[in-house]
Amino acid sequence: MEIPNAMKIVIALMIIIAMGFGFYILQWKEPIESAKASEAELVKIAAELETVEKQKEEIPRLRTQIIDAERELQEVIQQELTPESEADFIPSYMADVERLVEHQRMRMQDPDFILNTIRPDTGKKSSAPSSLASYPVKNFDMTLTGRYATIIDFLRQLGALKLKRLVTVNEITLSGGVSKDNYTASPVLTISLPLSVYLRKDG
């Protein structure tokens, strides 16, 4: 039986299409996918390059900020090193402590945090480290009441020179305990702090 010419043409076309598809699978698919992956990688690299260029543009501004911060630090250091009169020191320091306690009470939202007493102790001699032996020093006895977390944060403020003076705590005496009504709350304590406060001097 002879196959009509039209059928021969259709069969030939189908064979050609099948061969082209097979050739695509074997020869073209992998290079095309590799090219797409390379193109995606190039887009990623271009985005990273753009980010780096923007960061480079920030370098002068950051350098300016560093210079300004160094200048401010020098100004603070100069302020810290300004000598002060011993006659004016005690009332000034007591007022500073009262303001810091008030600020701490509001910041920590602790209405129980109060300064019970602060008084100069003129009869006590401070055992200052040898590196501070040449600095004038005044001793204070201070008692505070407040939550444990507030008191600890207050001590951190003193240690961070919040009052712009070097302070050493000679000992800490705590009294109080856990509230009977709420065992999970920070306990309200009374703390006694003998302090040695060093005055600024020339040089």
C-alpha positions as CSV (number, residue, x, y, z in Angstrom):
1,M,0.0,0.0,0.0
2,E,1.4,3.3,-1.1
3,I,1.5,6.1,1.4
4,P,0.1,9.4,0.1
5,N,2.5,12.2,-0.4
6,A,0.6,14.4,2.2
7,M,1.1,11.7,4.8
8,K,4.8,11.5,3.9
9,I,5.2,15.2,4.4
10,V,3.4,15.1,7.8
11,I,5.6,12.1,9.0
12,A,8.7,13.9,7.8
13,L,7.8,17.0,9.7
14,M,7.1,15.0,12.8
15,I,10.5,13.3,12.5
16,I,12.2,16.7,12.1
17,I,10.4,18.2,15.1
18,A,11.3,15.2,17.2
19,M,14.9,15.4,16.1
20,G,15.0,19.1,16.9
21,F,13.5,18.6,20.3
22,G,16.0,15.8,21.1
23,F,18.8,18.0,19.8
24,Y,17.6,20.8,22.1
25,I,17.4,18.5,25.1
26,L,20.9,17.2,24.5
27,Q,22.7,20.2,23.2
28,W,20.9,23.5,24.0
29,K,19.1,23.1,27.3
30,E,22.1,23.0,29.6
31,P,23.9,26.0,28.0
32,I,20.7,28.0,28.1
33,E,20.1,27.3,31.7
34,S,23.7,28.0,32.5
35,A,23.4,31.4,30.7
36,K,20.2,32.2,32.7
37,A,22.1,31.3,36.0
38,S,25.0,33.5,34.9
39,E,22.6,36.3,34.1
40,A,21.0,36.1,37.6
41,E,24.5,36.1,39.2
42,L,25.4,39.2,37.2
43,V,22.2,40.9,38.5
44,K,23.1,39.9,42.0
45,I,26.7,41.2,41.7
46,A,25.4,44.5,40.2
47,A,23.1,45.0,43.2
48,E,26.0,44.3,45.6
49,L,28.2,46.7,43.7
50,E,25.5,49.4,43.9
51,T,25.3,48.8,47.7
52,V,29.1,49.1,48.0
53,E,29.1,52.3,46.0
54,K,26.5,53.8,48.3
55,Q,28.5,52.8,51.3
56,K,31.6,54.4,49.8
57,E,29.6,57.6,49.5
58,E,28.9,57.4,53.3
59,I,32.6,57.3,54.2
60,P,33.2,61.1,54.2
61,R,30.1,61.7,56.3
62,L,31.2,59.0,58.8
63,R,34.6,60.5,59.0
64,T,33.1,63.9,59.8
65,Q,31.0,62.3,62.5
66,I,34.1,60.7,64.0
67,I,35.9,64.0,64.0
68,D,32.9,65.7,65.7
69,A,32.7,62.9,68.3
70,E,36.4,63.3,69.1
71,R,36.0,67.0,69.4
72,E,33.0,66.5,71.8
73,L,35.0,64.0,73.8
74,Q,37.9,66.5,74.2
75,E,35.4,69.1,75.4
76,V,33.9,66.7,77.9
77,I,37.4,65.8,79.1
78,Q,38.3,69.4,79.6
79,Q,35.1,70.0,81.5
80,E,35.8,66.9,83.7
81,L,39.3,68.2,84.4
82,T,38.2,71.6,85.4
83,P,39.3,72.0,89.1
84,E,36.6,72.8,91.7
85,S,36.6,74.5,95.1
86,E,36.4,72.2,98.1
87,A,34.2,74.8,99.9
88,D,31.6,74.6,97.1
89,F,31.9,70.8,96.5
90,I,29.7,69.3,99.3
91,P,26.5,71.3,98.7
92,S,26.9,71.0,95.0
93,Y,27.5,67.2,95.1
94,M,24.5,66.6,97.5
95,A,22.2,68.6,95.1
96,D,23.5,66.6,92.1
97,V,22.8,63.3,93.9
98,E,19.3,64.4,94.7
99,R,18.6,65.3,91.1
100,L,20.0,62.0,89.9
101,V,17.8,60.1,92.4
102,E,14.7,62.0,91.1
103,H,15.7,61.3,87.5
104,Q,16.2,57.6,88.4
105,R,12.8,57.4,90.1
106,M,11.1,58.7,87.0
107,R,13.2,56.8,84.5
108,M,12.8,53.4,86.3
109,Q,9.1,54.2,87.2
110,D,9.9,53.2,90.8
111,P,8.0,55.4,93.3
112,D,9.7,53.6,96.2
113,F,13.1,54.9,95.2
114,I,14.0,57.7,97.5
115,L,17.1,59.2,99.1
116,N,16.8,58.7,102.8
117,T,20.0,60.4,104.0
118,I,23.2,61.8,102.6
119,R,25.6,63.4,104.9
120,P,29.3,64.2,104.7
121,D,31.5,62.1,107.0
122,T,34.4,64.3,107.9
123,G,35.9,61.9,110.4
124,K,36.4,58.9,108.1
125,K,39.7,58.4,106.2
126,S,39.4,57.0,102.8
127,S,41.7,54.1,101.7
128,A,42.3,55.5,98.3
129,P,44.2,53.6,95.6
130,S,47.8,54.9,95.2
131,S,46.9,56.3,91.8
132,L,44.3,58.6,93.4
133,A,46.3,59.4,96.6
134,S,47.0,63.0,95.3
135,Y,43.4,63.8,94.6
136,P,41.3,65.6,97.2
137,V,38.5,63.3,98.5
138,K,35.3,63.8,100.4
139,N,33.4,60.9,102.2
140,F,29.7,60.6,102.4
141,D,27.3,58.2,104.1
142,M,24.2,57.6,101.9
143,T,21.1,55.5,102.4
144,L,18.6,54.7,99.7
145,T,15.3,52.8,99.4
146,G,14.0,51.3,96.2
147,R,13.6,48.3,94.1
148,Y,16.6,46.1,93.6
149,A,16.7,46.7,89.9
150,T,16.5,50.5,90.4
151,I,19.3,50.5,93.0
152,I,21.6,48.4,90.7
153,D,21.0,50.8,87.8
154,F,21.7,53.8,90.1
155,L,25.1,52.3,91.0
156,R,25.8,51.8,87.3
157,Q,25.0,55.5,86.8
158,L,27.5,56.4,89.4
159,G,30.1,54.1,87.9
160,A,29.5,55.6,84.5
161,L,30.5,59.0,85.9
162,K,26.9,60.4,85.5
163,L,27.8,63.0,88.1
164,K,31.1,63.8,86.4
165,R,33.1,62.7,89.4
166,L,35.0,59.5,90.2
167,V,33.3,57.7,93.1
168,T,34.4,54.6,95.0
169,V,31.9,52.6,97.1
170,N,33.7,51.4,100.2
171,E,31.0,48.9,101.2
172,I,27.3,48.1,100.6
173,T,24.8,47.1,103.3
174,L,21.4,45.8,102.2
175,S,18.3,45.3,104.2
176,G,14.7,44.3,103.2
177,G,13.5,41.4,101.1
178,V,10.9,39.9,98.9
179,S,7.4,41.4,99.1
180,K,4.9,39.0,100.7
181,D,2.2,40.1,98.2
182,N,4.2,39.6,95.0
183,Y,7.1,37.1,95.0
184,T,8.0,37.9,91.3
185,A,8.4,41.6,91.8
186,S,11.8,43.2,92.3
187,P,12.2,43.5,96.1
188,V,12.2,46.8,97.8
189,L,15.5,47.2,99.7
190,T,17.2,49.8,101.9
191,I,20.9,50.2,101.0
192,S,23.7,51.9,102.9
193,L,26.6,53.3,100.9
194,P,29.7,54.8,102.3
195,L,31.1,56.8,99.3
196,S,34.5,58.3,98.6
197,V,34.1,61.1,96.0
198,Y,37.2,62.5,94.4
199,L,37.4,66.2,93.5
200,R,38.8,67.5,90.2
201,K,42.1,69.3,90.5
202,D,44.6,71.2,88.3
203,G,46.5,69.0,85.9
